[in-house]
Amino acid sequence: MRPIHKLLVANRSEIAIRVFRSAHELGIRTVAIYAHEDRFALHRFKADEAYLVGRPGEPIRSYLDIDHIVALAVAHGVDAIHPGYGFLSENPEFAAACAAANITFVGPRVELLRTLGDKTEARELARKAGVPILAGSSKPVTSVADCLRIAKELGWPVMLKAAHGGGGRGMRVVHGEDELAVALESAQRESQTAFGSASVFVEKFIQRARHIEVQLLGDMHGNLIHLFERDCSVQRRHQKVVEVAPAPNLDPQMREAICAAALAIGRTARYENAGTVEFLVDVDTSRFYFIEVNPRIQVEHTVTEEITGVDIVRRQLRVAEGYRLSDPEIHLGEQSDIKSMGTALQCRVTTEDPENRFLPDYGRITAYRSASGMGIRLDAGTAFSGAVVTPYFDSLLVKVSARGLNLEEAAGHIERCLQEFRVRGVKTNIPFLINLVTHPEFLAGKCTTRFIDETPSLFDFPVRRDRATRLLEYLADVIVNGNPLVKGRPAAVRRIKAPMPVFDTAATPPTGTRTKLHEMGATKFAQWVRQQKHLFITDTTMRDAHQSLLATRMRSFDMLAVAEAYAQLAPGLFSLEMWGGATFDTSMRFLKECPWDRLIQLRQRVPHVLFQMLLRASNAVGYTNYPDNVVQAFVKESAASGIDLFRVFDPLNWVPNMKVAIDAVLQSGAICQAAICYTGDVLDPKRTKYSLSYYVDLAKQLEKLGVQMLAVKDMAGLCKPFAAAKLVKALHEAVGIPIHFHTHDTSAASLASALAAAGAGASIVDAAFAPFSGLTSQPNLNAIVEATRNTPLDTQLDPEPLRHLAHYWAAVREHYTAFECGMKAPDADLYLHEMPGGQFTNLLEQARALGLADRWEDVCHAYADVNQLLGDIVKVTPTSKAVGDLALLLVTNGMQAAELISDSREMAFPESVVDLLAGRMGQPPGGFPPEVVARVVRKGDLVTGRPGESLPPADFEAAAQQVGTIVGGKASSREVLSWLLYPRVFQDFAAHRAKYGDVSVLQNPVSSRFSGFCSTPR
């Protein structure tokens, strides 16, 4: 006996660590060697001692430097060396050098390495043992002519194989004479590089073969056993990818014969230590042939260990110490005592890119999340966050082994394990491995060595989004560089989440108005609504309320968080206005969120309450006119995504501009609610342009178009309580469809106006939860519920759960301090400037950006003057934006509205103003003042008819191709529509999402602290 006290592993990475572990368990001190390029490799730190070998710039040569390694071992008292696999593991000169230095070489004796290292001699050994071998050359070929002669005798195709190596290197399949010369030169060159020998021999190539290998273990006393077989058929370019033990679907008689053949070869060679005998099984003839012996530990030895429970490396060390297989230290005396249980398989996770010809990828691993769990074994090398994958060594990152009662169970373990891995910074072959271990052919155990080459579906990979890393990059960018959207704004004080209302999360949401809509259809549902005596309420908190108060900056996260609570606690609401209007633009432009995702996710969480949106007729959700087919496609897609009610309006109340959108909504099956935009004062006899008869006539025109509901859209809050009663009463008597009243509370009169409208016949009123009500927003929803209780208009809503929802919204608003408009109290100046609620907030933002915040009162006066200059028009997006843009221009240039006509200076008028006066937004009653039009618009640019009629239809096919280049793949119909509506905004949004991922998942208050939407940057 020669006990091992100190073991050096002449290898690196995974196999070095594997040997260290078994040695440590035996009480053996371990020594690692490392090249300069491996100085941060993990195996260096897993040993008791570690020493540098070689010189910088020679990473491979460092591990092949026999003299240096042996000298180092002698200098540090090493008494045994384990070579692992690869590098010097099969080098007889290395084993001889160890022997000369009186160091135990953990492997076969020198003469065995010399014999088995030459494939032609190994073939002769097999022949002597009576084991069938593939027809081929008995010695290495020396020329193309020699090779051609043998190939013709064998018949095409043939295999060229390196005589002194393995692992798929120096191997080429040759199908004909025209390929031979190039293949031979290539195989010889690769063999010389890999093994230091250009010797190549020729062998008959089996078209449909299984690669079966048998694990042998022998001692130095002539005893030899096998540990059953492994199936290594799943290969790529002769490199093993997945190994299975035992071989699936192998005939028991063939299994016994193959194992017996392996033992016969081992006994003939008087084999000692661990080794593997490899065979090819011809699937078509059911015959097997010897191909080679690997006199070392194999990469795939783990699967044999898993099915037998035998630590092969531990036994290698004991054999090297001189123990017999039958000794208690090894305990493998009788072949019949060795049992196999279940199935094990191994995948080699490598840093290779399967989408780019499996080219190795290099760089720093920025994130590494390993897997584990039932039936999983991991043998990893330098695999951790921060590790650097270099181009100097093989690309193996970690070996994943799984065991189960059968192949299907083991494959299930390994698929789950592969899915759990998260490796960022370098590409890996994990997507390819997942496809492989889930493929029916693999699970059936029918793979041959051609399986990968003949199965292109293995290369169909899902797009990896790498969401976590991109989000971290986004947070890091904002933390370091800040977010310009909140620069100089007050920071949010709240740093805790908003309190979620308590409800039964397991309960099924109660039915609501959407349920009834689906039962009755749009027209009958609308009739039912008109027949009801109580008042319905639409909650605008998720759209118009925060648009008016916070410049539409509310994130989807806050809406989605409370959506299920809405479904459970407030099913009696008529609808949620949660989409449309400025939401579509600002969600992409500022929040970098997809508006379609918001709609779809909210729909999933609130299944039974109506969703409604604001549709700007021919403007859709944009600020300009679009081709008719774009509007029609947008309506269809929105309805399919969850919108139940479309509030269609025209910014100038021009009915011809509304018809296309109205028809599209009616065709979709959703509820079409046409809106009359209110301006002026029906109580003022001096303001005759927008009289009561004007609104009644407009309502009748819309009813004739087939709309099912009528909205009074008082976007500025100009409709005073008595005016609301007078207007709604007249409309209720003139048309037979329900009336929906919408107003803003800038002057603090809107609660009274909403109640007056309800009393006069309005079936539904818009309101916002208390924390998001008042000022430029809608009246207080909680207050309306209380005000109508125990009256004929009782909303039938329970105020208690509504109170808890209000508490949630109160906390949420604290996260958006940066976007508060600064308005502290109601402002009766509204009746002077007539500015819409949403416009008030957005225009104030624009004024701040231009440095006009201190001149806000001047801007308001200019807004009122511009309105009169334009002929007293209806002001709602986009016409309100045009009025605001012109007002800012005047204030910036120190001009009065009245001076605009007489001033002869050349001015660059805002595009919105030009569009308005050119007629591209439609026509107001009586048209625009001719002198203003002449001052702003060139004659040739005037549009007299419906703007949409002059626009050519959008080419959706061409748009899809264009968007495909932007998103880097096939564009969805929603992406195409987003681009058609907002091409520049969508392109910026898509670029942001490609770089950082979906930032909508960031939580508040996390986002308010880091993402910059709602806080002051660092």
N, C-alpha and C positions, 0 to 999 in steps of 0.2 A: 504494500500500500504506500501511496505517496500523497498524503493529504495536501490539499490546496489551502494556503493561508491568505494569499494575496493574488487576486485575479485582475489582469488587464484585459479590456475588451478593445481589440484593434478594429474598431468600427465607430459608427456615429449614430446619432438620432434614435429612432424607435428601437432598433434591434439591440443597441448598446444598453438602453434603459431596460429592455426586457431581460437581458442577461444579468444586469446589476441586481434586479429584484430577486431572481432565484438564488444568486450568490449570497445576497444579504440574508436570506432565509436560512442558508446553510452556515451562517456565521463567518463567511469569507469576506475579507476586506476588498473593496473594489477600486479600480483605477481607470480613469477615462483619459483618452487622448483627444486632442482637438486641433484642427488646422486654424490658422489665423482668422480665416473667413468664418470659422465656426465658434469664435470666442464667446458669442452670446447664445450658443445653442444649448438647449435644455439638458442634453445628456451630460454635459460638463458638470452641471450642478447636482446631478443625481448620484454621482459616485463619491466615494470617501476622499479620493484624491484625483486631481486632473492636471495634465501636463500638455504644454504646447508641443506640437510636432511640425516639422517642415518649415517653410519660409513663406512670408506673405506673397500672394500672387500665384501660389502653386497649391490650390486647395485639394485637387485630386491626388497629385503626386505626394502630398504630405501623408495621406493615408496609405500610400503604396511604398513608402520608404522603409524597407525591411531593416536595413542597418540601424537607422535612427530609432525605430520602434523597439527593436530588440535591445539596443544599448540603453535606452531609457528604462526598459523593464529591469535590466540587470542593475542599473544604478539605483533603482528604488525598491529593490528587494522583491520584485514580482516573481512568483514561482509558477504561474500558469497564464496562458493567453487564450482567450476565446476570440475567434475571428469573425463571428456573426455570419452574415451572408454578403456576397459581393466583395469588392476590394480584394483582400488577400486570402479569402476564405478557402479557395481551392488551389492556392499556389504552393506547390511542393517545396520551392526554395524557402518560403517563409517557415513552413513546418520544419524543414531541415535546420534553418538558422535557430529556431527555438530549441531544437534538440541539442545543437552544438553549444548553446548557452545554458544547458541544463534546465530549460523551462518547459513545462508540460504544455503541449499543444492540444487544445480541446477539439479533437477531430480525428479523422483517420490517420493512419501512419503514412509516412512519406511515399512509399512505393505504391500504396493505394491511390494517393492523390495523383501520382504520375500516370498510373494506368487508367484511372477513371476520368482524368482530365483530358484525355485524348479520346474523342468520340469514336474514332475508328477502332482503337484498342478495346473500348468498352463494348462495341458491337461484337468483336471477336470473343470477348469474355462471355457475352450472352449466348453466342453460338455454342461455345464449349459447355455451357450450363444446360443446353437443350431447349433454350427459349427462342421462339420465332422472332426473327428480325426482319425489318423492311428491306426489300431488295435495294441494293445501292453499291457504291464503291467501297472496296475493302481498305482503301487508303486515300489520303487527300489527293485531290486532282491538282495537276500542275499547269494545265493550259486549257484554253477554250476547246481545242480539238479533242483533248482527252475527255473533257466534260461532255462534249457533244456526243462522242461515241457511247459513253455510258448512258446518257439521257435517251438516246435512240433505242438502246437495248431495253431500258426500263419502260419506255413509253411516256409521252407527255400527259400531264404535267409532272415536273420533278421539283424537289426541294434542295436548295443549296444550304448547307449548315456549317457553322463554324466548328472546327474540330476541337477547340480548346476553350469553349465557353458555353453560356446558356442565356436564359432570360430574354430570348427573342432576338438577341443581337447577332449579326452575321448570318441571318436567315433570309432567304428569298425564294418565293414560289416562281417558277419559270414555266410558262404555258407553251412556249414554242421556241424554235431556233433563233428567231429574230430578236428575242429578249435575252438570250443567253449571255452574250459578251458583256453587256452592260450590267446584268444582274451579278455575274461572277466578279467583275471588278468591284462593284459596290459591296458585295458580301465580304470579299477579302479585305477591302479597306476598313470596313466597320469592325471586322474581327481583329485586325491588327491594332486598331485604336483601343478597342475594349479589352482585349485579352493578350496583347503583345505577340500574337501569332496570326499569320494570314492564311493558315491552313484551312481549307474548306473541302468537304466531301459532298457527294451527291446521293440522294435518297429518293425513293419513289414517294410521290405525294398522294395522300389519300384525300379524296374530294370531300367525303362526309365522314368526319372522324370525331371521336370523343377522346379527350386527353385525360387519362386516368393515371394516378401515381400512387405508390404504396410507400408508407412511412416505415423504415426499418430502424431497429436499434440493436446494436451488437456490443458485446463486451470484448475484453482482450484475452478471454479464455475460450473463445470459440463458440460462445452462445449467441444466438440470433433469434429475434422475434419480429413480427410486424404489428403495427398499430392500425391496421386496416387501410383503406384506400381513400383518396380524395378525387373529386371530379374537378378538373381545371379547364374544362372545355370553353368556358366563356372567356375569349381572348380577343385582343385587338392588336393586329400586327405582331402576332405570336407572343404578346405580353399578356400575362394573366390579369384578369380584371376582377372576377368573382370566383371563389372556390367553395365547393360544397363537400361535406363529409357526413355520411358515406355517399358514394355516387348514387344519385337517384335512378330508379328504373334499370338498375344493372342486374342482369340475370344472376341468381345466386351461384350457379355453377361457374359462370364466367368470373364472378368475384373471387371464388375459391381458387380458380385456375390462375388468375392474375396475381393474387397474393402468394400462391405457391411458386410461381415463376420468379417473383421478386426475391423470395427466400432462396431459391436455387441460385440466382445470380449472386446474392450476398454470401452464400456459403462457398460458392466457387471462388469468390474473391477473398474469402476469410475477412468479411467486412466487420469493422468495429466503429463504435460511436453512432451518431445519428446520420442517416442518409435517406435519400429518396430514389426509388426506381420508377422510371416513367415509361408509360406505354401509350400507344395509340390503338383505339378500337375502331375498326371499320364497321360503320353502322349498317352498310349494305350487305356485308358478308358475315357479320358477327364474329370476326376473327380479330385477335389482338396481336400487337407487335411491340417488341422492346425498342425504345428510342435512346435512352441515356440514363446514367446514374448521376445524381447530384450529391457529392460527398460532403454535405454541410447541412446546417439547419435551413429550412425553407421559409420564405416570407409567410406562406400559408399554413405553417405548422399549428397555428392557433386553433383551427377547426378540428384537427385531430385531438388536441388537448381537450377541447370542449366535449367531444363525444366519448372520450375514454377516461377523462379525469387524470390523465398522466401528464405531469410537468416534464416535457421533453428536455428542456434546458437543464433542469435539475439533474435528470438522469445522465445527460451529457457530462456534467461535472463529476458525477459519481463514477461513471465509467472511466473518465480520464484519471481519476484517483486510483483506479485499479479494482474496483468492486465488480463482483459478478452480478449478472442480472437477477440471480436468485437470492442474493443477499438482501436482508431486510431494508438496507438503505436504498435499494432500487425496487425490490419486490415485484419483479416481472420475470419470474423463473419459468413459468409454463405458459405456452401460447393459449391454452384453453382457459386460463384464468383471466385473460384480457377480454373485457366485454365492451360493446359499443351500445350507446343509448341515444336515441333521438337523432336529430339532424342539426348540423351547424353550418353556417356559411359566413364567408368573409368578403367584405368590400374594401377596396383600397381607395380612400379619399385622397385625391391628389390635387395639387394646385395647377390644374390644366383646364383650358377653356374648350369644352366640347363643341362649342359653336364656331370655333376657329381652328379646326383640324387638331384639336387637343394640344395646341401649343402651350408649353409651360408658361405660367404667369408668375411674376416676381413682384416683390414690394413688401411693404409693412402690413401686417394683419392689424387692421384698425379695431376690429371687434371679433371676439371669438367666444361663442357660447356653445359649450359641449353638450352632448346628450348622455343619457344613462337609462337606467330602468331595468325592468325584468328581462332577463335573457341577453343582456348586452355586455360585451367586453370591448374596451378601447385600448389599443396599443398606439400611443401617440409619440411623435417626436417633438420638434419645436413648434408646438401648436398652442399659442396663447395670445391674448391681446397684446400688441406691441412687438411681437416676434417679427423678424425680417426673413422673408423667403428669398434666398439668393439663387442666382442662376448656375451655381457651381455644382450642385448635387441633384440627385433624383427628386422628383416632385411629390413624393409621398408625404402626406401630412399626418394622417392617422389611419390605422387599420381598424375597421369596425367589424367585430365578430358577433354573431347572434346564434343562440341555440333555442331549439324548441322540440316538441315531440315529433314534428314532421317538417318537411320543407316549407309548406304553406305557413305554418306558425312561425318558424324562424324568419321567413321572408317578411312576415307582418311585423315582427320585432324590429328588423333592420330598416324597413321602410319608415316606421314611426321614428326611429332613431335618426335617420337621415333628414327627416322633415324637421326635427328639433334643432339640428345644427344651424348656427348662424355664423358665417364666416364672411367678414367684410374686409375690403382692402385688396384682396386677390380673388381671382376667379377660381372656382373649383369644379370638379366633375360630378358634384352631388346631383344636379338635375338629371344627368345621364344615368347615374346609378339608380335613382328612384324609378325612372322609366324601365330600367332593366329588371330590377327585382320585382316589379309589379306586372311584367309582361306575361301573358298566358303561357307562352311557349316555355319560358323559364320556370314558371310555377309548375308546369307539367313535367319538368325534368327531361325535356327533349332537345336541349341545346347541343349543337355541335360546335366545332372550332370556327365555323363560318357564320355563326348566329349573328354576331354584330354586323358583319359585312353585308348580310342579306336581310337586315331588319332596319330600314331607314326610319321607321316610326320611333326608334329609340332616340332620335335626334330632334324630336318635336318637343321643344321646351316651353314652359310657361314663362312669361316675362317676370323677372325678379325685380321687385320694386325697391328693396333695400330702404324701407321707410324709416327705420330707426336712425340709421346713420345720417340720412338726409335731413331729418328733423333736428338732430343734434348739430349739424352744420348750420342750420338756420338759426337755432338758438344762440350758437356761438357767435355767428355773424352779427346778430342784433346786440348781444351783450357787449361785444367789442366796438362795433361801429355805430350802434344806435339805430333808431328808425326815424327817418325824416318826417313821417306822418305825425309824430307826436313831439317833435322838437319844440321846446319852449312852452309846452302846454303843462297845465297842472297835473301832477301825478295822482293816480288813484290811491286812496288811503287804505281801502279794504284789501286784506291779504288772505281772507278765508273764503271758502266756498259759500255760495248762497244756500240757505236752508231749504231742503227739499220738502214739499208737502208730504205728509204721511198718507199712504193709501195701500190697499191690498194688491201687491204686485202680482199675485197669482190669480187674481180674479179676471174674468173675461170682461172687457170694456162694455158698458151698457150701450144699447142702440141709441141712435141719434138721428139728426136730420138727414144725414147721408143715407142711412138705412131706408128712410121713407122715400127719398128721391129715387133710389134704385127700385123700390116697390112700385112707385106711381109713374115715373117718367117726369121729365122736366116741366111740361105744360100742366099736367094735373097736380104736380107738386106745388107749382106756383099758385094755382087756384086754391089749393088747400091752405096755403099760407095766408092768402087774402081773407079767407073765411074765418081764421082764428081771431078771437077777441083779445087775447093777451099780447103783450109786446115781445117781439123777438129781439135778441141782441147779438150783434157781430162784434167779436173782439179783434181790435186792430193792433194789439200790442206787438205782435210779431212782424208787422210791416209798417203801416203808416205812422203809428205812434212813435217808434224809435227813429223813423225817417225824419219826422218833424222835429224831434228833440235832440237826436244824436247824430244827425247827418248820415243816417243809414249805416251806422258802424256796428250794429249788434251782430255778433258772430253766431253761426249755426249751432255751436256748442251749447250756448245758453238756451236756445229754443229746444233743441233735442233733449236736453237734460230734463226739462219739465213737461215734455210732450205726453208721456204716458200718464202723468198726473192729470193733465187736461182730459185725456180720454176717460179716466176713471171718475174725476171729481166734477167735471163741467160738461157732461154730455148734453146738457140742455141748451148750450149755446147754439145760436142759429148757424154761425159759421166762424171760421178763423180767417181773417185777411192776413195771409202770411207770405205772400209772394207778389211778384210783379212790380210795376213802377220802377223806382230807382234801385230796388233790391238787385235786379239782374246785373246792372252795370257795376255798382259799388262792391258787390260781393267778389267779383273778379278783380276789379281795379285796385281796391284798397285792402280787402280782407284776404285776397288770394284764395277764395273758396269757389267751388263750383255751385252755381245756383240750382242746377238740376239735382245734384246730390242732396242739397237741403230739402227740396221738395219731396223727393222720393223717400228719404229717411223719415221725414215728418209724417208722410202718408202711412208708412209702416207702423208708426207708433200711435197715430190717431186715426183709427180705421172708420169711425162712425159719425164724425162731425164734418160738415161741409167745409171744404177749402175754397176760398175765393181769391182772385187776383185782380189787379188793375191792369187793363189792357188799353193802350193808347191808340186803338183803332189802327189806322194805316202806319202809325209809328211803332206798333207792337210794344216792346219795352225799351225802345230806343228814343232818340231825339231827332230823327229824321224820317222821311218816308222810305218805305221799302217796297219792292215789287210785290204784287198781290200774292204770288205763290209762296213768298217768304212768310207773309202774315198767315196765310192758310196753313202752311206746314208748322208754323210755331204754335198755332192754336191746337192743331191735331196732336202734336207731341206733348203739349202741356196737359191736355185732357187725358191722354194716355198715361201720363206720369202722376196724375192724382188731382188735378184741378177740377172742381165740380161747378163753380160759378165764375163766369167771366164778367167783370164790370167793364163794359166797353164805353169809352168816351172819345170825343174829339176835342182838342184844345180850343177850338173856335165854335163848337156846337154845330159843325157843318155836317149835316146828315149824309150827303154823298160820300164823305170820307169814312163814314162808319159802316157802310153797307157790306163791304167785303169781309170785315171782321165779324159783323153780326151773322152773316150767312155761314161763315166758317164755324162759329160757335154752335149755331143751330144744327149744322151737319154733324158736329162731334157728339151730340147728345147731351152736352152739358147745359147748364142754365145760362141763358143769355140775359144779362141785366144791362140795359142801355142806360147811360148816365147823362143827365142834363147838368152842365156845369153852371153854377149859379154865380152871378156877379151883379153889381148894382144894388138896387133896393126897391123891391116891388111896392113899398109903402111910400116912396118918394115920387110925387106927381111930376117933378121936374126931370126925372131920369126915365125918359120914355123909351129909350133904346131897348132896355131889357125889362119890358113890362110883363104883367101877369099873363096877358094874351100871348106874348112871345113864348113863354114857357109852356103854356097849355097847348099851343099849336105844335111846338116841338115834340111834346109828349105824344100827341096823336100821330104824328109822322112816324115816330119810333114804334108805336104799338102796331101800326100797319105793316111794319117790316117783320113782324112776328116775334118780337122780343117777349120774354115771359115775365120780366120784372123791369121796374123803372127806378133808377136811383137819382136822388137829388144830391149832386156833389158840390157841396159848398166848401171848396178847398181853402178858402181864406178865412172862413168864420164870419162872413158878412151877413148871413141870414139871421136877422134878429128874431127874437121869440115870436112877436106878433106877425112878422113877415113870414116866418116858418109856418105858422098856423094858417095864414091866408093862402100861401102857395100850395101847401100840401092838401088843404081842403079842396082847392080848385082842381088840382091834379087828380085827386081821388074820385071826384065826380066826373072828370072828363075821360078817364081811361079805366079799363076793367082789370088791370094787373096790379099786383102788390107794389107798394112804394117803400123804398129803402132810403133812409135819410142819413146823410154824412155831413159832418161839419167839423170845424176846428175851434179851439177855445181861447184863441189869442186875447180876446177882449173879456173873457170870463163869462160870457153870456150863453155859451153853447149848451150847458145843461138845461137851461130854461128853453132854449130853442128845440133841443131834442125831445123834451117832454111835450112842448107845444105841438111839434110835428106828430108825435105819437097820438096825442089827443085829437088831432085833425084827420087821422086816418092812415098814418104811416105804419106799416106792419113791422118794420125792422128799423133799428137805429144803430149806428156805429158808436162804439165806446172803447175805451182802453182801461186796463186795470189801473187802479188809483195811482201807483207810483209812476206810471208812464202816461198819465192823463194831464189835462190842463195846458195852459199856455198855447204853444203852437200845435199841440196834439189834440186828441179827441176828448170829449167829456168823460167824466169819471164813471166807469162801468159799475163799480161797487155802489156808488151813490145812486145811480139810476135804479139799480135793483132794490135798494132801500126805499127810494122815493115812490116807487110804484107798488110796493107791498100793500096788500089789503085793499087794492083798488081794482077796477076792471082791467087795468093794463098790467097787472102783476105779471112779472116775467117768468114766474114759476121756477126761478133759480134759487138754490139754497145759498144764502149769503155766507155760511160758515166755511165751506171749502173754498169759496171765492176769496175769503179773507186770507187763507193760507197761501193761495196762489199769489195774492198781492204782496205778501211778505217776501215771497221768493223774488218777485220782480223788483222790489225795493232794494234788496241786497245786490241783485244783478246790476242795477243802474249805477251803484257805487263803483263798479269796475270800469265805468266809461266816463269818469270825471273829465278826462282830457277832451271829450267831444261835446260837453255841455255848451249850449249856445250862450250861456251867461245871462239869459233873461230871468229876472228874479220875480217878476210880478206881471199880472195881465197888463196889456197895453192897448188903450183905446185908440192909439194912432193907427191901428189897423184900418179904421174906417176912412183914414186919409190915404194911406199907400195901397191898401187892398192886396197885400202880399200874401200868397198862399202859405200855409203852415210849413210845409216842407221847403218851399222856396226861401222863407225867412231864414231858416237854419243854414241852408246851403249857400245862400247869398252872403250871409255873414262870414262863412268860411272863406268864400272868394275874396271878400273885402279885406279880411285879415291877411290873406296871401299877398294882396297888392299893397299892404301897408295902410289900408283905409279904415282900420278898426275904430280909430278915434273920430272918424268922420261918418259914422254909421247913420246919424240923423240926416246928414246931407244925402247919403245914398237913398234913404227912405223917401225923402222929398223928391229926389231925382226920379225914383221909381214911379211915384204918383204922376209926375210931369210927363214922363215918357208914355205912360198909359194913355194920357189925354192926347199927346202928340200922335199916337198911333190910332186914335179914333175911339178910345175907350173899349178895349177888347176883353175877351174872356182870358183870364190869366191862370193857366195851369200848364204843367209840363207838356210840351216844350215851349209854348208861347211865353210862359212866365220866365223861362230862362232867357229868352230873347230880350224881354223887357229889362231883366236884371243886368244882362251883359251890356246893354246900351246905357243903362243908368251908371254903371261902373265906368264906362268909357267917358261919359260926360263929366263925372266927378274927377276922374283922373286928369282930364284936360282942362278943368276949370271952366266948363261951359254950362250954360243953361239950355234946357230942352228947346226953348223958343228960338235960341240962336242957331240951332242946327240947320234950319232951312236957309237962313240968310248967310251963313258962314260958307265961304267959297273954298276953304282949305281942303286939300285932298286928304281924306281920312280912310283908314283901314277899318271899316266897320266889321264887327264880329260876324262870323259866319252864320250864327243863329239869327241875327237881325236881318241879314240878307235873305236867308231862307224864308223867314216870316213874311217880309214885304214882297218877295218875289212870288208869293203864292204857293210855295212848296210845302206849307203847312195847312193849306186850305184857305177859305175865304170867310171873313167875318160878315155879319149883317151890314150891308151898305158898303162893303169893301174898305180898303185902307185909304187914307188921305192921299190923293194923287201927288201933291207936292213932296210929301215925305218919301213916297215910292220913287219919284224921279231923283231925289237927292241920294238915295242909297243903292238903287238897283239899275243896272244897265237895261235898256229897252229889250234887247234880245234875250234877256234872262227871265222874263216874266212868264209865269205859268197861270193860265186862266181856268183850265179844267181841273179835274181831280188829279192830283200829282201822281198817284199810283198808276194811272192809265198810260202815262208817258214813259214809264220805266220798263225796260225789257225784263222778261222773267229771269230769275236767277237760275244759273246752270248748276244744279245740285251735284251732278256727277263731277264736273270740273272743280267745284268747291270741295268735294270730298277728297279729291286728289291733293289739292292744295293744303287742306287741313291735315291730311295724312303725313305730309312732309313736316308739318309743324309739330305734331304729337309723336312722330316717329313710329307710325304703325297705321293700321286701318282706323279711319275716323268713324266715330259713332254719329248717328243722326243728330244727337244733341250737341255734339262738338261742332258739327257743320253749321247748325243754326246759331250757336253762340258766335261763331266766326262771322257769319253773314250779318249778324246784328252789330257786333262790335269787333271788327277785324283786328285792330291794333291792340285793344284791351285784351282780347282773347289770346293773341300771340304772346303778350307779356305774361299773362296768367299761365299759359302752357309752359313757357320757359321757366317760370318760377316753380311750378309744380314738378317739372322734370329735374330741376336742381335740388329742391328741398322736400319734395313730396307733398302730402296732404296736410297742410298746417291747421286745418279746421279741427283736427283731433286734439290739439293742444288745449289743456283745461284752463278755465278761469278759476282761481286767480293766477295760475302759472303763466298763462298767456299775457295777462296784464302786467306781469313782472318782466317777462323775457321777450315775448314776441313783438311788443311795441305797438300793438293795436290800441292799447288803452293805457299806456303809461309813458312817463318821461324816460328816455333812454339813459343809459349809464354815461 
